């Protein structure tokens, strides 16, 4: 059974977004990150508990053996994994790591401009870079605490 697909169907059926799924084969830990795009302030502890309870039932019904399940929000440094993430979070600071270097660099940090066709555009130090999505090893939002303070005030 494909856990990514199973979890995606379950979580999305509950009205949430499956942001990421991490599986540790050695410790048999399943770590699930969820979000609810329309909800002000993102997911809370009650959301995580509700999804955790449902996933525990699904894992039991599917007879999937594991030791521990953790469900949490993606956090301020949210991972960007899907094409839609690069559109949704355009205008935010982002940190990227590439598989194959571009101009002898693998790490880039700058302002996410969004998608240009099927490629990711980022402005770094006044210069625009275009990255193939399949060349991105890891992409995360960079927390902007000044922006967070304005939202809270």
Steps between C-alpha positions, in 0.01 A plus 500: 500500500630845405492697826536837326184434296310348794584793729425754228152356439426484873631845593346676200170323565501670840548843343874534561804503275772237532814714487759228556546147626825381652563133566789372708550130425733440793284653773175424312386857556237661276513879510212680325482875433158648430361842417162659444556783250177688570539499876636816663812411698531152348434171674490468877539219753135395466539465121813288546329278759197447275718404201719279719197310630367446147839390363540258793169337404597485132839344582325241716245412230774477235707286741806724467760438769671805651628609841410868518290753312556875530269758341595867503480827312766570238637788710637837394776335296246295306636268233386570143443175312227550242479734201204673665716584803730711283200698373322527836805629686627741232613820668654318797866440575617152404810285535579244226753220469572358154603150392713632215677834556405810303792737444700283743241554778261256661350726767287803425298730723277779383150614413277236342353646183283197420488275197613588150330222307616188682812660650553684830610864492691656790655845538835483681701817563322684219547225243224263380575128490287232338515144637368170366268357767657153467842657574382631838603265781345708775301822515388672819341828593729727698315635804446875480451603861442866413209392279367276780505790747282708264248215469479458880466875575 
